[in-house]
Amino acid sequence: MKCDPVASVRWFDAEQALAWALQSYYAACKEVEPPPGQPFVDPEDGSLWAGKGGFLFAFHSALTLRLSLAAFARGDVEPCGSATEILGWPGDADLTEKVAFFERLKMAGLPLPENQVNNAVTGEIPE
């Protein structure tokens, strides 16, 4: 039997990684949509409401947030530098401050982790 010493540090599997990536993709799609009643392309000058960089930032932020939240919930995973830099993770904060941090993110409109319509199998779209 082959021993895999790295397995002990993989705290989530490939299926979970794909789920977080898909959730983050849909969150980023929602983030770059203009508010209701506003066009995506400005009819006067042709400028776009959002660009590719904005989509990249929204996707990266959503994925970083999901990873950080999962690490926090697990309790034994140190937050990574990107969470600190991108989202302002309070690295030296106590438990109460970390809970407050995620509550602020949730209140700021963190997208729902699942989008039943976009994730549905063809022919199984919920009503």
N, C-alpha and C positions, 0 to 999 in steps of 0.2 A: 504494500500500500504506500502510495506517495504522500508525503507530508507537505502541506501548504502552510508555511508559517505566516504568510500575509493574510490568510483568512481571518485571523483574530482581530484585524483592524478594519475589516470591511463591515461596517455597522449597518449598512443597508444593501439590498440586492439590486440586480439589474432592473427587475420589474419596478421597484420603487423609484429608481432613478428615472426610468422612462415616464412613470406617472407624474413625477415632479416636473420633468421637462415639458410634458404635454400641458399640464396645468399652467406652467409659467408662460408657455406659448400663447394660450388663450387669454391669459391675463394681460400679456403684452399687446395682443390684438385689440383688446378692449381699451387699453391705455392710449393707443394712437388714433382712436376714433374721435372725430370732432364732436362737440356737444350737439344735442338735438337741435335741428334747425340751421346748423352751420354747415356749409359745403366743405368737402375735403380739399378741393381745388378752388382757390380764390378766383372768381370769375373776372376780376379786374386785372390782376397781374399774373395769374397762373401759379402763384406760390402754393405749396402744399401745407396743410395744417400740421403735419408731422413728417419727419424724415426717417431715413434708414438708421441713423444714429440714435434717434429717439426710441425706435423699436428695439434696437440692440440694448440700450440702457434699461428699458422697461423689462425686457426678457431677463437680462442678467440680474436685475434687482429682484424680480419675482422669484427666480431660482435661488438666489442667495438667501432670500428671506425664508423660503421653504426649508432649505438645508439648515439654516440657523435655528429656526423654530424646532425642527426635528432633533437637532443636537441638544438644544436647551431642554426639550421634553425628555430626552433620554437621560440626561444628567451627567454622563461620564465622557462627553465629547467636548473638547476645548473649542471655542469659537475661532474661526480662521480670520486672517487679516483682512480678507475682502469684505467680510461682514462688518468689521470695524470701520473700514474705510468707506464703503458704499452706503451702509445703512446706519452707521453710528452706534454699532453694538457697544454697550458699556462693558468693556472687557474686565474691568476691576470692580464692577458693581456687585452688590450682594443679591441674594435671591429675590427680594422684594423689588429692587430696582429693575432686575431683568424681566420680571413678570410685568411691571409697569411699562417697560419698553415695548413688549409685544402687544400689550393692550392699546398703547398709543398707535402702533401700526395698524391694528385691527380697526380702531376708530377712524383712522385716516382713509379707510376704504380698501383694505386688503381684499383682493378678489376671493370669491369662494373657491375652495380647493378643487371642486369638481364642476364641470359644466355638462349636465346630462344630455343636452341636445347635441353639442359638438362632439362628445365622447361616445354617443350612441352608435350601435351597430346599425347599418342600413336596414330600414324596415322596422326598427325598434325605437323610433323617436317617441319619447314620452309626450303625453298630452298636456 
